[in-house]
Amino acid sequence: MSQLKLVALDTEDLEIISAHVQDAVTKVGDLSYTAKEKRFLVPLNRFVWENGTRIFRQHNERRQSVLHFD
């Protein structure tokens, strides 16, 4: 399993990250903020778009991911 790591430094980068998490799901109770690091964490189960996956296949893949804002 390959790990996808993305960083947004500008608006165009943020659009790419947005596309990768567009169908992600999370629970409100899993959101967290670490005051010491000033980091907001959003754990996600996101749909794997980068493998060329087509929607409505029998074995669609989701991966546990973390989106964070510093």
ABEGO torsion letter per residue (X at the ends): XBBBBBBBABAAAAAAAAAAAAABBBBAAABBBBAAAGBBBBBBBBBBAAAGBBBGBABBBBBBBBBBBX
